[in-house]
Amino acid sequence: MQNKDLYHVDVDVQVEYLEEHSQPQHHRYLFAYTIVISNQGQTPAKLMTRKWAIQDANGKLQEVFGDGVVGEQPYLKPGERYRYTSSAMIETSVGSMSGSYQMVADDGYAFDALIPAFSLSIPRVLH
């Protein structure tokens, strides 16, 4: 059996531009993102920490590290999902985010669940 069968977490992302909370005249663009973390492996695992890379169109990079997500360290049995919403502020109307969650399985095995890169973009900017 391969590690991918035992330890496999999928991450899906949906993004929404929060126009009412943004201030383009002050270079403040707020985006909400909803994440669904799914344990597709055969071993329960706990999300311990997160790493984010948030980049705007000017190349400004923000790196974020921390324990858990939204104040929690979700524990996911095989087949379980965890959903949360958070936000990011950037200085341009277009940017991107990517990162990883550091997971620990019940047997002590530590692994990363990659968060695929996704775009932050106000409506009608990207085609």
C-alpha positions as a Markdown table, in Angstrom:
| # | Residue | x | y | z |
|---|---|---|---|---|
| 1 | Met | 0.0 | 0.0 | 0.0 |
| 2 | Gln | 1.4 | 3.4 | -0.9 |
| 3 | Asn | 1.5 | 6.5 | 1.4 |
| 4 | Lys | -1.0 | 8.2 | -1.0 |
| 5 | Asp | -3.6 | 5.5 | 0.0 |
| 6 | Leu | -3.0 | 5.9 | 3.7 |
| 7 | Tyr | -2.4 | 9.7 | 3.8 |
| 8 | His | -4.3 | 11.7 | 1.3 |
| 9 | Val | -6.0 | 15.0 | 1.9 |
| 10 | Asp | -7.7 | 17.0 | -0.8 |
| 11 | Val | -8.2 | 20.8 | -0.6 |
| 12 | Asp | -10.9 | 22.6 | -2.7 |
| 13 | Val | -11.2 | 26.4 | -2.7 |
| 14 | Gln | -13.9 | 29.0 | -3.7 |
| 15 | Val | -13.1 | 32.7 | -3.8 |
| 16 | Glu | -15.4 | 35.7 | -3.5 |
| 17 | Tyr | -14.4 | 39.4 | -3.9 |
| 18 | Leu | -15.9 | 41.4 | -1.1 |
| 19 | Glu | -16.5 | 44.7 | -2.8 |
| 20 | Glu | -18.4 | 46.3 | 0.1 |
| 21 | His | -15.4 | 45.8 | 2.4 |
| 22 | Ser | -12.7 | 46.8 | -0.2 |
| 23 | Gln | -11.3 | 50.3 | -0.8 |
| 24 | Pro | -9.7 | 50.4 | -4.3 |
| 25 | Gln | -8.9 | 54.1 | -3.9 |
| 26 | His | -6.6 | 53.0 | -1.0 |
| 27 | His | -5.3 | 49.9 | -2.7 |
| 28 | Arg | -7.3 | 47.6 | -0.4 |
| 29 | Tyr | -9.0 | 44.6 | -2.0 |
| 30 | Leu | -10.6 | 42.1 | 0.3 |
| 31 | Phe | -11.3 | 38.5 | -0.8 |
| 32 | Ala | -13.1 | 35.7 | 1.1 |
| 33 | Tyr | -12.1 | 32.2 | 0.4 |
| 34 | Thr | -13.9 | 29.1 | 1.5 |
| 35 | Ile | -11.9 | 25.9 | 1.9 |
| 36 | Val | -13.1 | 22.3 | 2.0 |
| 37 | Ile | -10.5 | 19.9 | 3.4 |
| 38 | Ser | -11.3 | 16.2 | 2.7 |
| 39 | Asn | -9.5 | 13.2 | 4.1 |
| 40 | Gln | -9.4 | 10.8 | 1.2 |
| 41 | Gly | -6.8 | 8.6 | 2.9 |
| 42 | Gln | -7.3 | 5.6 | 5.1 |
| 43 | Thr | -5.9 | 7.1 | 8.3 |
| 44 | Pro | -7.4 | 9.8 | 10.5 |
| 45 | Ala | -5.3 | 13.0 | 10.6 |
| 46 | Lys | -5.2 | 16.3 | 12.4 |
| 47 | Leu | -4.5 | 19.6 | 10.8 |
| 48 | Met | -1.7 | 21.1 | 13.0 |
| 49 | Thr | -0.4 | 24.2 | 11.1 |
| 50 | Arg | -0.8 | 26.2 | 7.9 |
| 51 | Lys | 1.5 | 28.0 | 5.5 |
| 52 | Trp | 0.2 | 30.6 | 3.0 |
| 53 | Ala | 1.9 | 32.6 | 0.2 |
| 54 | Ile | -0.3 | 35.5 | -0.8 |
| 55 | Gln | 1.0 | 37.5 | -3.8 |
| 56 | Asp | -0.5 | 40.6 | -5.5 |
| 57 | Ala | 0.0 | 41.8 | -9.0 |
| 58 | Asn | 2.9 | 44.0 | -8.0 |
| 59 | Gly | 4.8 | 41.0 | -6.8 |
| 60 | Lys | 4.4 | 41.8 | -3.1 |
| 61 | Leu | 4.5 | 38.6 | -1.2 |
| 62 | Gln | 2.9 | 38.0 | 2.2 |
| 63 | Glu | 3.8 | 34.7 | 4.0 |
| 64 | Val | 1.4 | 33.5 | 6.7 |
| 65 | Phe | 2.2 | 30.8 | 9.2 |
| 66 | Gly | 0.1 | 29.7 | 12.1 |
| 67 | Asp | -1.5 | 26.9 | 14.2 |
| 68 | Gly | -4.6 | 25.4 | 12.7 |
| 69 | Val | -7.2 | 27.3 | 10.8 |
| 70 | Val | -9.7 | 29.9 | 12.1 |
| 71 | Gly | -8.7 | 29.0 | 15.7 |
| 72 | Glu | -9.3 | 25.2 | 15.2 |
| 73 | Gln | -7.1 | 22.2 | 14.5 |
| 74 | Pro | -9.7 | 19.9 | 12.8 |
| 75 | Tyr | -9.4 | 16.1 | 13.2 |
| 76 | Leu | -10.6 | 14.3 | 10.1 |
| 77 | Lys | -11.4 | 10.6 | 9.9 |
| 78 | Pro | -11.3 | 8.9 | 6.5 |
| 79 | Gly | -14.1 | 10.3 | 4.3 |
| 80 | Glu | -14.7 | 13.3 | 6.6 |
| 81 | Arg | -14.6 | 17.0 | 5.5 |
| 82 | Tyr | -14.0 | 20.3 | 7.2 |
| 83 | Arg | -15.1 | 23.6 | 5.8 |
| 84 | Tyr | -14.2 | 27.1 | 6.8 |
| 85 | Thr | -14.1 | 30.6 | 5.4 |
| 86 | Ser | -11.4 | 33.2 | 5.9 |
| 87 | Ser | -10.2 | 36.3 | 4.0 |
| 88 | Ala | -7.1 | 38.0 | 2.6 |
| 89 | Met | -6.4 | 41.6 | 1.8 |
| 90 | Ile | -4.1 | 42.6 | -1.1 |
| 91 | Glu | -3.1 | 45.9 | -2.7 |
| 92 | Thr | -4.1 | 45.1 | -6.3 |
| 93 | Ser | -7.3 | 43.9 | -8.0 |
| 94 | Val | -5.6 | 40.6 | -9.0 |
| 95 | Gly | -3.4 | 38.3 | -7.0 |
| 96 | Ser | -2.9 | 34.6 | -6.0 |
| 97 | Met | -2.7 | 32.4 | -3.0 |
| 98 | Ser | -1.1 | 28.9 | -2.4 |
| 99 | Gly | 0.1 | 27.0 | 0.5 |
| 100 | Ser | -0.1 | 23.8 | 2.6 |
| 101 | Tyr | -1.5 | 22.3 | 5.7 |
| 102 | Gln | 0.8 | 20.3 | 7.9 |
| 103 | Met | -1.1 | 17.2 | 9.0 |
| 104 | Val | -0.3 | 14.5 | 11.5 |
| 105 | Ala | -1.9 | 11.1 | 11.2 |
| 106 | Asp | -2.9 | 8.9 | 14.1 |
| 107 | Asp | 0.2 | 6.8 | 13.7 |
| 108 | Gly | 2.4 | 9.8 | 14.0 |
| 109 | Tyr | 3.2 | 10.2 | 10.3 |
| 110 | Ala | 3.5 | 13.9 | 9.4 |
| 111 | Phe | 2.6 | 15.0 | 5.9 |
| 112 | Asp | 1.7 | 18.2 | 3.9 |
| 113 | Ala | -1.7 | 18.7 | 2.3 |
| 114 | Leu | -1.0 | 21.0 | -0.6 |
| 115 | Ile | -3.3 | 23.9 | -1.3 |
| 116 | Pro | -3.3 | 24.4 | -5.0 |
| 117 | Ala | -2.7 | 28.0 | -6.3 |
| 118 | Phe | -5.8 | 30.0 | -6.8 |
| 119 | Ser | -6.6 | 33.4 | -8.2 |
| 120 | Leu | -7.8 | 36.4 | -6.3 |
| 121 | Ser | -9.5 | 38.7 | -8.8 |
| 122 | Ile | -12.3 | 41.2 | -8.9 |
| 123 | Pro | -15.1 | 40.3 | -11.3 |
| 124 | Arg | -14.5 | 41.0 | -15.0 |
| 125 | Val | -10.7 | 41.5 | -14.6 |
| 126 | Leu | -9.6 | 38.0 | -15.7 |
| 127 | His | -11.2 | 36.1 | -18.5 |
